[in-house]
Amino acid sequence: MVRAPATVLSSVGDAVDPTAPETVQLAADLVATMRVSPGCVGLAAPQVGVGAKVFCVDVTEHPKTRGHHGTFVLCNAVVVESSRNEKAREGCMSVPDLTGDVKRASRIVVHGQLPGTGEQVEVSAEAFEARALQHEIDHCEGLLFLDRVAGAHAIYPRKTYL
């Protein structure tokens, strides 16, 4: 897992060919890494050291989840609609010691491509899943949640529960 301040985390990822074998392998690696990382609900290529616009999300097991689409991977994703900004606490595996209050849209529509087929898909998400999607898309654009907090007053040490 790559941690801040690694350069790959602050660099815009490259668009990918979703049908390329290396993209399909990257997608599989992201899902596998997410599944073995406790509490992880999403993982982007830059977090494993690859400067590419590929990420996976699965908020199924998270207590804040209302609706969800299960496990999925998107390539070259962009938010095409968003509404109703809400502030909530976020953390990140690349910034393991901190959390922060981040304002994000609570309803979004994302366009992206599926790895393997390259099929164009539209994902409508809300609440926690929408937040996770925006967080991972930010990674692909070279942004961390710390880039979105209002200031130092909105950053907190991560609580660890034993």
HELIX and SHEET records of a PDB file:
HELIX    1   1 THR A    7  SER A   10  5                                   4    
HELIX    2   2 PRO A   21  ARG A   35  1                                  15    
HELIX    3   3 ALA A   45  VAL A   48  5                                   4    
HELIX    4   4 ALA A  127  CYS A  140  1                                  14    
HELIX    5   5 PHE A  145  ASP A  147  5                                   3    
HELIX    6   6 ALA A  152  ALA A  154  5                                   3    
SHEET    1   A 5 GLY A  42  ALA A  44  0                                        
SHEET    2   A 5 VAL A  54  VAL A  57 -1                                        
SHEET    3   A 5 PHE A  72  CYS A  92 -1                                        
SHEET    4   A 5 VAL A  95  GLN A 113 -1                                        
SHEET    5   A 5 GLN A 120  GLU A 126 -1                                        
SHEET    1   B 5 GLY A  42  ALA A  44  0                                        
SHEET    2   B 5 VAL A  54  VAL A  57 -1                                        
SHEET    3   B 5 PHE A  72  CYS A  92 -1                                        
SHEET    4   B 5 VAL A  95  GLN A 113 -1                                        
SHEET    5   B 5 ILE A 155  PRO A 157 -1                                        
END                                                                             
